[in-house]
């Protein structure tokens, strides 16, 4: 099990969205694609993400983050 897998909830540590929670929706050659409440899917480096113990399983990431009370 990889720490930064699809569905893993992370906290962004750098950039204009720093401090916000997001979920990994995919992987690219140089990083990860993340989505969260208040911003669209973006590509970020793994060094900009702090993983959490939560994992989301559905397609509606903002809704699931709200259910976890993270958004």
N, C-alpha and C positions, 0 to 999 in steps of 0.2 A: 504494500500500500504506500503510495507516494504521498508526501505531505501536501503538495499543491496539485490535487486532482480536480477534475471537473465536478462542480457542485460544492466545493469547499468554500466556506464563508471566510473572508479575510478583511482586515482593516487596512486601508491605504495609508502609507506612512509619508508619502511625498506627493507634491503637486497640489493643484488647486482643490482637489477632493481629499486631501489629507485628513485623516480622522474619521472618514465615512466608512461604513461597512459595505462590502460588495461580495459577489459570488463569482467564482471562476466558471465561465460558460464554454471555454475552449482553449486550445493551445495553438501557438504559432511557432515558427522556427526560432524566434528571438524572445519570446515572452508568453504572456497569457492574455486572453480576452476576458474582461470582467464587465459585469453589469450590476447596477444598484439603483436605489431610489434616488431620483433627482438628477441622474446623468445616464446617458446612453452607453451602449457597449463601447469600450475603449480598449486599446492594446497597451499593456503595461509590462514592465520588467518584473521578474520575480523578486528582485531586491526592494521593490516598492510595496510589497505586500507582507503583512504580518498575519499568518494563519491563526484561526481560532478552532476550537473543538467542534463547531457546528458544521453540518452538511445539509444542503438543500437538494431536493430531488426533482422538483417540478420545473416547468418552463417559465412560470411567472415569478421571477426572482424578486422584484420589489414587494410583491404581496407576501412571499414567504419570509422576507427579512422583517416585514411589519409584524408577522405572526410571532417571530422570535423576539420582538420588541427591540430591534436593532436599527430600524429605519425611522 
